[in-house]
Amino acid sequence: MDEWFIKRKGLAYSIFWAGTGFSGAAIPFLMDWALNTYGFRVTLRASALVLPRRPLPAKGVTLEINYDFLRNPLFWAFQFGNIIEGLGYFVPQIYLISASIHRYHEGMMLNLPSSGFANSIGLSDVTAIASLAVLNVFSAVGLVAIGFLVDRYHISTVLLLSAVTSTLCVFVLWGFALDAVILFAFAITFGIFAGGYVACWTGCALEVKKTTTNADIATVVGFMAAGRGFGCVFCGPMSEYLLGLGALNASGAYGTKYGVLIILTGVTSLMGRFGLFGRFGLQAKDPEMKQPEVPPEEHEPLLR
């Protein structure tokens, strides 16, 4: 992408990533059908056949990869928050409809009780799957919207907006989601403001490039993706451990066994925008504009 777009990189990357959100609207229903029909073994192997194709590079472009940005403290400020964000972002996507996963073992459907959050508040499997589909669709909307903002505002401003809105929708909406209306309101808002976070990577990379001028945008974005993946790896076992702690003595959805996971998601949404503090000491300073030299005679007064 960086080879083809000079301006509006944020919007270009966000539209590219938005495809994952739109496809995510159909995949939950498709996976549920495949698991019911063929079992998890065939479904897993079939999904592995879907491979991306790398686009051809722009004509005449020679890519030189440089890793000097790894010595830039601003990059690590962004990366630290990015890893923290990865620890909690996929918690709703895992546990909203985890019931469908627990029903299958060795290709056979077992009669196990539902364990997803949506089922725990009395919603059907179809409603649970629909809530995840809605979250994915609106994450595509959020990606395009935040990519649009990245091209026009400082990245710390966009990160602050994403932090406040995504944290509030977790603590307020998911925290008190005891019916389908509030759950879908959470899916919409979380999809927009938290699902669109990935679009911030381009803004982070452009900010890093201001001080590490030889940094390649795509390479920095690739490291950001790897950092988030690192956080996602620990999300599974950590959330499973926290789920085993049991329900909290609280009201709303906080009183369910998923209450501690709601808190985890909200805290990581807030801390995941740690890079916004780069504006207060780590942000790149734009080089000062050099004033053109004025001939000495032009400084002399017009009247002698």
Rosetta silent file (secondary structure, phi, psi, omega in degrees, C-alpha in Angstrom):
SEQUENCE: MDEWFIKRKGLAYSIFWAGTGFSGAAIPFLMDWALNTYGFRVTLRASALVLPRRPLPAKGVTLEINYDFLRNPLFWAFQFGNIIEGLGYFVPQIYLISASIHRYHEGMMLNLPSSGFANSIGLSDVTAIASLAVLNVFSAVGLVAIGFLVDRYHISTVLLLSAVTSTLCVFVLWGFALDAVILFAFAITFGIFAGGYVACWTGCALEVKKTTTNADIATVVGFMAAGRGFGCVFCGPMSEYLLGLGALNASGAYGTKYGVLIILTGVTSLMGRFGLFGRFGLQAKDPEMKQPEVPPEEHEPLLR
SCORE:     score description
SCORE:     0.000 S_00000001
   1 L     0.000  -38.950 -177.741    0.000    0.000    0.000 S_00000001
   2 L   -66.073  -24.627  179.644    2.803    2.415    0.827 S_00000001
   3 L   -75.490  -20.737 -172.395    4.225    1.974   -2.680 S_00000001
   4 L  -106.058  -21.984 -175.476    0.987    3.096   -4.320 S_00000001
   5 L  -121.569  126.911  176.474   -0.316    5.905   -2.109 S_00000001
   6 L   -98.929  -49.438  176.399    1.531    9.103   -1.204 S_00000001
   7 L  -101.298  158.639  178.477   -1.359   11.146    0.162 S_00000001
   8 L    57.322   41.159  178.368   -4.276    9.876    2.230 S_00000001
   9 H   -62.243  -39.669 -178.966   -2.319    6.853    3.434 S_00000001
  10 H   -59.805  -44.887  179.611   -4.540    6.552    6.487 S_00000001
  11 H   -68.052  -39.289  179.889   -7.695    6.334    4.410 S_00000001
  12 H   -62.650  -48.052  178.793   -6.091    3.949    1.899 S_00000001
  13 H   -63.869  -40.354 -176.432   -4.927    1.524    4.601 S_00000001
  14 H   -66.791  -38.217  176.742   -8.253    1.745    6.444 S_00000001
  15 H   -65.349  -37.919  177.246  -10.300    0.893    3.338 S_00000001
  16 H   -61.320  -46.259 -179.029   -7.970   -2.062    2.745 S_00000001
  17 H   -72.963  -24.665 -178.282   -8.500   -3.315    6.317 S_00000001
  18 H   -61.094  -22.965  177.731  -12.238   -2.640    6.178 S_00000001
  19 H   -59.295  -31.945  178.526  -12.602   -5.721    3.998 S_00000001
  20 H   -67.093  -34.950  179.443  -12.001   -7.874    7.066 S_00000001
  21 H   -68.891  -43.611 -179.750  -14.947   -6.239    8.810 S_00000001
  22 H   -66.762  -39.321  177.327  -17.369   -6.759    5.937 S_00000001
  23 H   -67.763  -30.201  178.808  -16.305  -10.372    5.506 S_00000001
  24 H   -67.448  -13.056  176.977  -16.701  -10.823    9.253 S_00000001
  25 H   -73.031  -31.678 -177.912  -20.420  -10.142    8.857 S_00000001
  26 H   -96.891  -29.869 -173.760  -20.924  -13.387    6.949 S_00000001
  27 H   -60.443  -41.818  178.611  -18.192  -15.579    8.428 S_00000001
  28 H   -56.362  -42.137  178.472  -19.872  -16.150   11.851 S_00000001
  29 H   -69.665  -38.899  179.291  -22.980  -17.562   10.135 S_00000001
  30 H   -64.854  -42.796  179.978  -20.847  -19.501    7.631 S_00000001
  31 H   -66.602  -38.764  178.919  -18.692  -21.029   10.374 S_00000001
  32 H   -62.648  -42.454  177.568  -21.746  -21.987   12.407 S_00000001
  33 H   -64.801  -43.501 -178.424  -23.225  -23.763    9.354 S_00000001
  34 H   -65.389  -40.012  178.509  -19.912  -25.483    8.555 S_00000001
  35 H   -65.336  -40.291  177.762  -19.448  -26.683   12.126 S_00000001
  36 H   -66.162  -34.369 -172.722  -22.984  -28.070   12.197 S_00000001
  37 H   -89.763  -44.171 -171.216  -22.561  -29.781    8.821 S_00000001
  38 H  -117.020  -10.620 -176.699  -18.945  -30.970    8.668 S_00000001
  39 H    85.559  169.442 -172.176  -17.474  -30.665   12.169 S_00000001
  40 H   -74.670  -27.317 -177.623  -14.506  -28.631   13.315 S_00000001
  41 H   -65.496  -52.556 -179.864  -11.777  -30.699   11.571 S_00000001
  42 H   -65.276  -40.103 -179.317  -13.051  -30.180    8.010 S_00000001
  43 H   -62.399  -42.979  179.878  -14.031  -26.571    8.762 S_00000001
  44 H   -63.914  -43.658 -179.682  -10.560  -25.743   10.085 S_00000001
  45 H   -67.665  -37.563  179.058   -8.815  -27.259    7.070 S_00000001
  46 H   -66.697  -39.974  179.773  -11.156  -25.523    4.633 S_00000001
  47 H   -67.606  -25.600  179.375  -10.578  -22.125    6.247 S_00000001
  48 L   -72.536  -15.570 -179.432   -6.815  -22.646    5.944 S_00000001
  49 L   -78.416  -13.984 -179.605   -7.132  -22.759    2.143 S_00000001
  50 L   -83.034  103.508 -175.720   -8.084  -19.069    1.984 S_00000001
  51 L  -117.886  138.727  177.737   -4.714  -17.399    1.379 S_00000001
  52 L   -75.614  154.091  175.982   -4.033  -13.722    0.591 S_00000001
  53 L  -111.829  130.535 -179.177   -2.159  -12.722   -2.565 S_00000001
  54 L   -75.847  128.430  179.245    0.515  -10.049   -2.371 S_00000001
  55 L   -67.778  154.676  178.323   -0.097   -7.226   -4.885 S_00000001
  56 L   -68.489  143.168  178.961    2.577   -6.439   -7.440 S_00000001
  57 L   -69.202  157.178  177.578    4.910   -3.576   -6.477 S_00000001
  58 L   -63.080  144.097 -177.068    4.655   -0.262   -8.239 S_00000001
  59 L   -62.117  130.142  176.229    6.765   -0.083  -11.403 S_00000001
  60 L    83.893    3.319 -178.216   10.226    1.251  -10.829 S_00000001
  61 L   -94.915  125.891  176.104    9.999    1.119   -7.005 S_00000001
  62 L  -108.947  117.406 -175.851   12.925   -0.455   -5.153 S_00000001
  63 L   -89.492  120.979  176.045   12.077   -1.280   -1.564 S_00000001
  64 L  -114.610  112.980 -176.801   14.888   -0.848    0.948 S_00000001
  65 L   -86.015  129.658  179.706   13.924   -2.031    4.389 S_00000001
  66 L  -128.766  138.487 -176.170   15.502   -0.158    7.292 S_00000001
  67 L  -112.291   22.925  178.683   15.041   -0.951   10.966 S_00000001
  68 H   -63.315  -25.050 -178.657   16.410    2.226   12.522 S_00000001
  69 H   -64.085  -17.807  178.127   12.917    3.030   13.798 S_00000001
  70 H   -67.914  -14.668  176.238   13.372    0.253   16.379 S_00000001
  71 H   -96.404    4.376 -178.602   15.683    2.654   18.227 S_00000001
  72 L   -90.822  117.712 -178.458   13.026    5.360   18.255 S_00000001
  73 H   -62.281  -27.234  178.258   11.341    5.656   21.717 S_00000001
  74 H   -64.408  -38.676  177.448    8.187    7.017   20.101 S_00000001
  75 H   -60.102  -42.338 -177.305    7.750    3.747   18.195 S_00000001
  76 H   -73.357  -26.322  172.412    7.962    1.772   21.428 S_00000001
  77 H   -64.501  -45.638  176.293    5.435    4.062   23.107 S_00000001
  78 H   -64.016  -41.661 -175.900    3.005    3.241   20.316 S_00000001
  79 H   -68.748  -37.682  178.705    3.957   -0.442   20.388 S_00000001
  80 H   -59.491  -49.682  177.900    3.520   -0.784   24.156 S_00000001
  81 H   -63.338  -34.558  179.935   -0.035    0.500   23.950 S_00000001
  82 H   -63.950  -41.304  178.302   -0.632   -1.640   20.885 S_00000001
  83 H   -66.341  -43.856  178.847    0.319   -4.827   22.757 S_00000001
  84 H   -61.219  -41.592  178.735   -1.875   -3.890   25.716 S_00000001
  85 H   -60.051  -37.625  179.693   -4.783   -3.234   23.349 S_00000001
  86 H   -66.760  -21.856  179.872   -4.329   -6.713   21.872 S_00000001
  87 H   -68.687  -25.558 -174.508   -4.762   -8.274   25.314 S_00000001
  88 H  -122.557  -15.247 -172.618   -8.400   -7.244   25.489 S_00000001
  89 L   -60.959  -39.873 -174.422   -9.755   -6.387   22.051 S_00000001
  90 L   -86.903    1.261  178.761  -10.744   -9.932   21.065 S_00000001
  91 H   -59.012  -49.000  177.539  -12.403  -10.769   24.394 S_00000001
  92 H   -60.538  -39.182 -177.515  -15.906   -9.749   23.176 S_00000001
  93 H   -68.874  -27.907  178.870  -15.419  -11.600   19.907 S_00000001
  94 H   -78.840  -44.547 -167.277  -14.374  -14.762   21.745 S_00000001
  95 H  -100.731   -7.213  174.402  -16.977  -14.821   24.499 S_00000001
  96 L   -64.817  -39.724 -175.919  -20.083  -13.347   22.892 S_00000001
  97 L  -129.490   32.598 -177.710  -20.722  -16.622   21.033 S_00000001
  98 L   -63.242  -12.672  179.194  -18.308  -19.086   22.608 S_00000001
  99 H   -60.140  -39.366 -176.423  -21.231  -21.506   22.963 S_00000001
 100 H   -63.960  -27.432 -177.565  -21.014  -22.559   19.309 S_00000001
 101 H   -79.680  -38.051 -173.598  -17.413  -23.654   19.772 S_00000001
 102 H   -74.369   -8.816 -177.825  -17.924  -25.718   22.885 S_00000001
 103 L   -82.296  -10.142 -171.798  -20.544  -27.924   21.251 S_00000001
 104 E  -116.090  133.061  177.979  -18.093  -29.719   18.939 S_00000001
 105 E  -151.065  125.386  179.867  -15.537  -32.359   19.835 S_00000001
 106 L    55.731   36.020  177.004  -13.896  -34.875   17.525 S_00000001
 107 L    75.279    4.082 -179.035  -16.318  -33.886   14.751 S_00000001
 108 E  -114.091  140.327  178.691  -19.350  -34.871   16.852 S_00000001
 109 E   -82.852  125.294 -178.764  -21.936  -32.491   18.263 S_00000001
 110 L  -104.088  153.909 -179.863  -22.200  -32.841   22.026 S_00000001
 111 L   -91.340   72.388 -179.161  -25.122  -31.812   24.210 S_00000001
 112 L  -103.665  152.219  178.732  -23.222  -29.274   26.321 S_00000001
 113 L   -68.621  150.477  178.268  -24.716  -26.200   27.974 S_00000001
 114 L   -66.960  146.370 -177.972  -24.221  -22.843   26.270 S_00000001
 115 L  -132.192    5.294  179.130  -21.399  -20.760   27.689 S_00000001
 116 L   -77.917  159.230 -179.019  -21.363  -17.570   25.650 S_00000001
 117 H   -60.154  -46.150 -177.958  -22.163  -14.181   27.176 S_00000001
 118 H   -59.538  -39.049  178.344  -25.217  -13.658   24.969 S_00000001
 119 H   -68.818  -32.855 -177.551  -26.615  -17.029   26.001 S_00000001
 120 H   -68.237  -20.267  177.340  -25.951  -16.284   29.673 S_00000001
 121 L  -103.657   15.676  171.888  -28.357  -13.308   29.535 S_00000001
 122 L    91.416   14.167 -179.848  -31.057  -15.389   27.841 S_00000001
 123 L   -92.840  154.468 -178.206  -30.433  -14.639   24.150 S_00000001
 124 L   -78.195  168.668  178.339  -30.568  -17.283   21.412 S_00000001
 125 H   -62.893  -39.088 -179.402  -27.627  -18.585   19.397 S_00000001
 126 H   -63.729  -41.930  177.996  -28.832  -16.707   16.298 S_00000001
 127 H   -64.788  -39.407  179.195  -28.948  -13.427   18.239 S_00000001
 128 H   -63.082  -45.988  179.065  -25.483  -14.100   19.627 S_00000001
 129 H   -64.778  -39.512  179.159  -24.040  -14.729   16.158 S_00000001
 130 H   -63.212  -36.269  179.272  -25.845  -11.661   14.801 S_00000001
 131 H   -64.187  -38.126  177.106  -24.290   -9.480   17.505 S_00000001
 132 H   -69.172  -38.571  177.746  -20.819  -10.557   16.413 S_00000001
 133 H   -62.517  -41.462  178.216  -21.706   -9.947   12.760 S_00000001
 134 H   -63.787  -42.803  177.873  -22.887   -6.434   13.620 S_00000001
 135 H   -58.210  -42.588 -178.783  -19.670   -5.763   15.528 S_00000001
 136 H   -67.906  -40.329  179.557  -17.627   -6.811   12.486 S_00000001
 137 H   -62.411  -45.847 -176.933  -19.659   -4.697   10.050 S_00000001
 138 H   -76.681  -16.774  170.896  -19.310   -1.568   12.154 S_00000001
 139 H   -67.935  -33.470  174.972  -15.608   -2.205   12.669 S_00000001
 140 H   -64.874  -41.729  176.498  -15.313   -1.703    8.904 S_00000001
 141 H   -62.284  -43.834  179.422  -17.186    1.586    9.259 S_00000001
 142 H   -64.091  -36.733  178.425  -14.906    2.573   12.127 S_00000001
 143 H   -61.265  -46.844 -179.324  -11.779    1.743   10.136 S_00000001
 144 H   -65.722  -42.859 -178.390  -12.757    4.069    7.291 S_00000001
 145 H   -64.652  -45.625 -179.117  -13.839    6.838    9.683 S_00000001
 146 H   -71.158  -35.507  174.639  -10.682    6.709   11.799 S_00000001
 147 H   -60.616  -37.761  175.809   -8.506    6.429    8.694 S_00000001
 148 H   -62.629  -41.474 -179.540  -10.172    9.634    7.474 S_00000001
 149 H   -70.325  -35.912 -179.320   -9.349   11.336   10.799 S_00000001
 150 H   -59.181  -35.567  179.978   -5.734   10.102   10.800 S_00000001
 151 L   -73.806  -12.377 -172.392   -5.092   12.029    7.579 S_00000001
 152 L  -119.684  -19.172 -176.943   -6.407   15.259    9.086 S_00000001
 153 L  -129.436  161.305  176.753   -5.501   15.350   12.793 S_00000001
 154 L   -62.137  143.773 -173.728   -2.506   14.565   14.954 S_00000001
 155 H   -61.569  -31.937  178.714   -2.377   10.875   15.820 S_00000001
 156 H   -65.545  -33.234  176.694   -2.518   11.581   19.570 S_00000001
 157 H   -66.017  -42.559  179.566   -5.857   13.330   19.059 S_00000001
 158 H   -67.802  -40.369  177.881   -7.255   10.330   17.188 S_00000001
 159 H   -63.895  -38.928  178.611   -5.909    7.921   19.819 S_00000001
 160 H   -64.414  -43.562  177.447   -7.518    9.993   22.579 S_00000001
 161 H   -60.651  -45.239  179.937  -10.882    9.917   20.792 S_00000001
 162 H   -64.547  -39.022 -178.378  -10.609    6.170   20.291 S_00000001
 163 H   -64.857  -49.524 -176.081   -9.563    5.610   23.925 S_00000001
 164 H   -65.357  -47.798 -175.340  -12.399    7.575   25.510 S_00000001
 165 H   -68.670  -44.267 -178.444  -15.189    6.272   23.283 S_00000001
 166 H   -68.330  -36.856  178.736  -14.160    2.604   23.273 S_00000001
 167 H   -66.899  -43.387  179.799  -13.604    2.572   27.042 S_00000001
 168 H   -64.145  -41.101 -177.704  -16.971    4.194   27.756 S_00000001
 169 H   -68.061  -28.383  176.876  -18.871    1.811   25.480 S_00000001
 170 H   -72.672  -53.233 -175.424  -17.313   -1.171   27.266 S_00000001
 171 H   -69.506  -35.021 -175.752  -17.919   -0.005   30.842 S_00000001
 172 H   -89.624  -50.268 -174.494  -21.338    1.565   30.224 S_00000001
 173 H   -82.521  -56.971  179.693  -22.938   -0.533   27.475 S_00000001
 174 H   -66.131  -34.200 -179.254  -21.396   -3.991   27.827 S_00000001
 175 H   -63.299  -22.742  179.937  -21.225   -3.575   31.588 S_00000001
 176 H  -125.738   25.406 -179.913  -25.012   -3.240   31.761 S_00000001
 177 L   -82.323   97.609  177.763  -26.023   -5.291   28.713 S_00000001
 178 L  -116.470    7.167  175.411  -28.774   -7.541   30.001 S_00000001
 179 L  -147.060  172.793 -174.124  -30.922   -7.495   26.865 S_00000001
 180 H   -66.957  -34.360 -177.033  -30.479   -7.585   23.094 S_00000001
 181 H   -62.593  -49.819 -178.908  -30.938   -3.833   22.577 S_00000001
 182 H   -69.100  -36.420  179.511  -28.039   -2.810   24.800 S_00000001
 183 H   -63.015  -41.818  178.903  -25.887   -5.683   23.543 S_00000001
 184 H   -71.186  -32.783  174.221  -26.334   -4.564   19.933 S_00000001
 185 H   -62.810  -40.030  175.756  -25.672   -0.949   20.948 S_00000001
 186 H   -64.885  -43.536 -179.207  -22.392   -2.159   22.437 S_00000001
 187 H   -60.108  -39.252 -179.441  -21.576   -4.164   19.297 S_00000001
 188 H   -68.268  -51.849 -175.576  -22.101   -1.078   17.114 S_00000001
 189 H   -69.671  -40.135  178.714  -20.107    1.385   19.229 S_00000001
 190 H   -66.887  -37.806  177.562  -17.305   -1.047   20.089 S_00000001
 191 H   -61.854  -41.951 -178.236  -17.037   -2.012   16.445 S_00000001
 192 H   -69.817  -53.818 -169.173  -16.676    1.621   15.367 S_00000001
 193 H   -87.542  -33.026  176.646  -14.316    2.973   18.016 S_00000001
 194 L   -93.368  -39.459  178.255  -12.328   -0.116   19.049 S_00000001
 195 H   -65.633  -27.550  178.617  -12.558   -2.019   15.769 S_00000001
 196 H   -82.663    0.386 -177.258  -11.290    1.049   13.947 S_00000001
 197 H   -58.239  -34.982 -177.153   -8.160    1.246   16.118 S_00000001
 198 H   -56.621  -30.930  179.536   -6.062   -0.573   13.502 S_00000001
 199 H   -64.077  -18.947  178.172   -6.383    2.471   11.230 S_00000001
 200 H   -70.541  -20.205 -178.392   -4.293    4.381   13.794 S_00000001
 201 H   -57.624  -39.062 -179.965   -1.241    2.307   12.858 S_00000001
 202 H   -63.552  -43.059  177.554   -0.693    4.377    9.727 S_00000001
 203 H   -63.496  -39.137  176.390   -0.762    7.586   11.750 S_00000001
 204 H   -62.042  -44.700 -178.988    1.682    6.094   14.266 S_00000001
 205 H   -64.332  -40.812  178.828    4.021    5.046   11.450 S_00000001
 206 H   -65.777  -35.195  177.974    3.870    8.497    9.835 S_00000001
 207 H   -68.811  -40.521  176.822    4.680   10.130   13.177 S_00000001
 208 H   -63.355  -37.439 -177.283    7.660    7.797   13.679 S_00000001
 209 H   -66.333  -19.868  179.432    8.846    8.598   10.159 S_00000001
 210 L   -64.758  -31.984  178.835    9.155   12.294   11.057 S_00000001
 211 L  -105.139  -26.552  175.280   12.236   11.542   13.153 S_00000001
 212 L  -111.461   81.839 -168.314   13.334    8.283   11.502 S_00000001
 213 L   -65.449  -22.631 -179.556   13.065    9.491    7.923 S_00000001
 214 L   -90.243    7.187  179.222   14.319    6.250    6.360 S_00000001
 215 L   -71.689  138.873  177.176   11.595    4.184    8.052 S_00000001
 216 L   -91.936  126.914 -175.837    9.277    2.301    5.697 S_00000001
 217 H   -57.695  -45.833 -178.191    5.601    2.815    6.564 S_00000001
 218 H   -62.723  -36.401  179.433    4.610   -0.741    5.648 S_00000001
 219 H   -67.950  -42.851  178.125    7.420   -2.183    7.799 S_00000001
 220 H   -63.073  -43.658  178.211    6.398   -0.126   10.826 S_00000001
 221 H   -61.979  -38.624  177.512    2.768   -1.152   10.327 S_00000001
 222 H   -61.655  -40.764  177.005    3.912   -4.781   10.064 S_00000001
 223 H   -67.159  -35.535  176.531    5.677   -4.525   13.432 S_00000001
 224 H   -64.552  -40.896  177.812    2.543   -2.971   14.916 S_00000001
 225 H   -63.373  -40.317  178.346    0.494   -5.897   13.618 S_00000001
 226 H   -65.168  -38.947  178.795    3.000   -8.324   15.135 S_00000001
 227 H   -63.606  -42.777  177.961    2.821   -6.502   18.472 S_00000001
 228 H   -65.435  -37.892  176.612   -0.932   -6.716   18.564 S_00000001
 229 H   -61.864  -36.699  177.002   -0.688  -10.399   17.650 S_00000001
 230 H   -61.032  -43.021  177.172    1.672  -10.890   20.585 S_00000001
 231 H   -65.160  -38.536 -179.496   -0.971   -9.432   22.878 S_00000001
 232 H   -64.211  -33.203  179.310   -3.670  -11.607   21.311 S_00000001
 233 H   -60.120  -40.379 -179.005   -1.645  -14.755   22.027 S_00000001
 234 H   -83.640  -13.382 -179.978   -1.805  -14.029   25.754 S_00000001
 235 H   -60.750  -44.198 -176.838   -5.443  -12.911   25.573 S_00000001
 236 H   -58.926  -62.487 -177.901   -6.741  -16.499   25.405 S_00000001
 237 H   -64.418  -34.547 -179.587   -5.076  -18.054   28.453 S_00000001
 238 H   -67.100  -45.249 -179.761   -5.342  -14.857   30.514 S_00000001
 239 H   -67.336  -34.893  177.877   -9.072  -14.427   29.835 S_00000001
 240 H   -64.735  -38.722  177.937   -9.686  -18.125   30.496 S_00000001
 241 H   -66.250  -45.601 -179.400   -7.970  -17.795   33.875 S_00000001
 242 H   -64.725  -35.312  178.193   -9.948  -14.675   34.782 S_00000001
 243 H   -62.611  -32.004  179.649  -13.180  -16.354   33.715 S_00000001
 244 L   -73.063   -8.288 -179.977  -12.456  -19.093   36.226 S_00000001
 245 L   -75.163  -15.503  177.539  -12.464  -16.589   39.084 S_00000001
 246 L    92.276 -177.557 -175.728  -16.251  -16.548   39.015 S_00000001
 247 L   -77.156  151.703  175.800  -18.858  -13.816   39.153 S_00000001
 248 L   -88.873  157.417  175.651  -18.361  -10.472   40.848 S_00000001
 249 L   -86.846   77.469 -175.618  -20.651   -9.128   43.542 S_00000001
 250 L  -148.777  173.198 -179.059  -21.979   -6.358   41.317 S_00000001
 251 L   -96.788  170.366  178.963  -25.005   -5.301   39.295 S_00000001
 252 H    66.832 -154.548  178.428  -25.669   -5.539   35.588 S_00000001
 253 H   -68.533  -16.577  176.112  -23.447   -7.700   33.418 S_00000001
 254 H   -64.292  -23.445 -179.950  -20.677   -7.134   35.959 S_00000001
 255 H   -82.475   -5.228  174.976  -22.527   -9.584   38.185 S_00000001
 256 L   -85.549  174.899  179.507  -22.154  -12.402   35.656 S_00000001
 257 L   -69.981   -9.801  179.065  -19.073  -14.566   35.378 S_00000001
 258 L   -92.312    2.253 -177.596  -18.000  -12.322   32.491 S_00000001
 259 H   -58.273  -43.220 -178.974  -17.781   -9.231   34.707 S_00000001
 260 H   -67.545  -29.572  177.500  -14.029   -9.477   35.188 S_00000001
 261 H   -72.972  -32.463  175.359  -13.580   -9.831   31.401 S_00000001
 262 H   -63.499  -43.189  178.188  -15.604   -6.660   30.851 S_00000001
 263 H   -63.886  -42.982  177.843  -13.236   -4.842   33.198 S_00000001
 264 H   -57.852  -46.318 -178.278  -10.233   -6.329   31.386 S_00000001
 265 H   -63.680  -41.546 -179.976  -11.557   -5.151   28.014 S_00000001
 266 H   -66.918  -42.888 -179.145  -12.245   -1.632   29.300 S_00000001
 267 H   -66.476  -43.016 -179.908   -8.869   -1.224   30.986 S_00000001
 268 H   -70.141  -29.145  175.235   -6.926   -2.485   27.977 S_00000001
 269 H   -64.265  -38.731  179.768   -8.966   -0.220   25.679 S_00000001
 270 H   -73.961  -50.286 -178.108   -7.852    2.762   27.740 S_00000001
 271 H   -70.693  -22.159 -179.044   -4.223    1.731   28.264 S_00000001
 272 L   -66.236  -14.499  177.279   -3.951    0.556   24.671 S_00000001
 273 L  -100.483   30.590 -178.916   -3.820    4.189   23.564 S_00000001
 274 H   -54.974  -31.092 -177.801   -0.664    4.795   25.626 S_00000001
 275 H   -61.202  -18.558  179.674    0.999    6.238   22.533 S_00000001
 276 H   -64.904  -21.978  178.213   -1.144    9.377   22.805 S_00000001
 277 H   -72.109   -9.417  174.352    1.163   10.483   25.644 S_00000001
 278 H   -59.915  -21.871  179.457    3.855   10.828   22.994 S_00000001
 279 H   -67.229  -20.468 -176.227    2.337   14.249   22.389 S_00000001
 280 H  -107.296   45.784  173.639    3.698   15.348   25.754 S_00000001
 281 L   144.446  -28.501 -177.470    7.391   14.712   25.238 S_00000001
 282 L  -105.946  -12.231 -172.533    8.024   11.993   22.669 S_00000001
 283 L   -65.265  150.933  179.971    6.242   13.349   19.615 S_00000001
 284 L   -70.738  138.928  176.424    8.249   14.171   16.569 S_00000001
 285 L   -94.595  129.001  177.144    8.999   17.818   16.019 S_00000001
 286 L   -66.717  135.119 -179.983    8.440   19.077   12.532 S_00000001
 287 L   -59.160  139.940 -179.552   11.654   20.521   11.144 S_00000001
 288 L   -67.712  141.829  178.692   11.739   24.300   11.279 S_00000001
 289 L   -74.328  127.498  178.459   11.240   26.037    7.985 S_00000001
 290 L   -77.593  130.905  178.488   14.406   27.704    6.842 S_00000001
 291 L   -79.983  137.856  179.185   13.949   31.363    5.995 S_00000001
 292 L   -65.073  141.708  179.685   15.371   32.396    2.656 S_00000001
 293 L   -68.975  136.130 -179.146   18.505   34.431    2.845 S_00000001
 294 L  -106.577  130.547  178.053   17.939   38.094    2.123 S_00000001
 295 L   -56.787  144.729 -175.645   20.666   40.110    0.388 S_00000001
 296 H   -56.514  -36.289 -176.214   22.287   42.665    2.736 S_00000001
 297 H   -65.823  -22.964 -179.108   21.198   45.616    0.639 S_00000001
 298 H   -75.980  -13.824  177.183   17.529   44.732    1.136 S_00000001
 299 H   -82.548  -16.028 -177.243   17.940   45.304    4.879 S_00000001
 300 L   -73.119  145.136  179.744   18.965   48.925    4.307 S_00000001
 301 L   -63.139  150.624 -178.414   16.271   51.548    4.765 S_00000001
 302 L   -71.208  -31.013  178.879   14.613   52.873    1.655 S_00000001
 303 L   -99.604  130.568  179.473   15.214   56.501    2.723 S_00000001
 304 L  -104.074    0.000    0.000   18.797   57.587    3.188 S_00000001
